[in-house]
Amino acid sequence: MDLYSLLREFADSWMLLALFLFFVGVILWVLRPGSTKTYRDTANIPFRHEKAPAQAEANARKEA
């Protein structure tokens, strides 16, 4: 059996299983209890400076 066939057989069977388990693990990690606060905070980053851009607010602090 040549190397290509061996690697192809490995990729079709065990690597597929390993990547599927990794994918399931990532999904479970994201949906774990207690992660809601972290991801909610990250999701709200664009809305933190609704009244003025962050640059304008930083300049206003420097001038004051």
Sequence and secondary structure as in RCSB ss.txt:
>XXXX:A:sequence
MDLYSLLREFADSWMLLALFLFFVGVILWVLRPGSTKTYRDTANIPFRHEKAPAQAEANARKEA
>XXXX:A:secstr
  HHHHHHHHIIIIIHHHHHHHHHHHHHHHTSTT HHHHHHHHTGGGTTSSS HHHHHHHHHH 
